[in-house]
């Protein structure tokens, strides 16, 4: 049996009884006049995901992917962000990890040693001319992500953050979502908001061309991944599935993270119970797509790169909620009622 099938069998509905216990304790905390917004829902969701009624601060790892998409040569270079100075970027990421007490794991094309023999992070085909990859490659990408998640969860990490610096990742993720949910290209991009970006019109044409050529089956995640996806989406979805099967939580960053969540949900509806979103998508269909995935994005940074900054901020907010949950006195301890 494939690793993907075994993993999907292990994913079950999260623990309702734990949600009830956490809600009960939170309501009994003495918070004075404080208004803590969505902190309660974050703590409840995290506790339910990991199966712990009294969760501690988690060990965190941020995965940053860098894969290759065959379609990028057709994209407008002015509208397709690319990191020019890799050494400077990696130094910045290292500082990010140190400042947030988060382990950073870069997964890039040159890291062939971390890939299983049957799968490499090579470039996909240009999906405006045909399918991006075959089903075997798509499944291998997902299974690679599962293995990554499992290896880190075995080391004691319970919170996995997802970033993506692949050139063209936003465009590919947008095309994937358009194909998966059968959304016309013109309904994806907000022309009024981006009218100054001439490349937006080219992107719309390329997305529609890819959809016309490939004829993706609606709500079929594997079909969408094969035809108009990228290996990055498959790997990120695999990490989500691996985390869900091992009772760990995931925070995604940006539209490629949402695309990966949509792929994971198409394979297992229970897998998204452990997923948190962070940065907004900046597309017209944002509300409907996030609603489909039962997610919301509380952080607005207006970043073009999905390197995980928003995910790190969301993780910090979650940690604040967990500290309040652990350390705040109850009403009984304070000698108060109601």
Order of alpha helices (4+ residues) and beta strands (2+ residues): alpha-alpha-alpha-beta-alpha-beta-alpha-beta-alpha-alpha-alpha-alpha-beta-alpha-beta-alpha-alpha
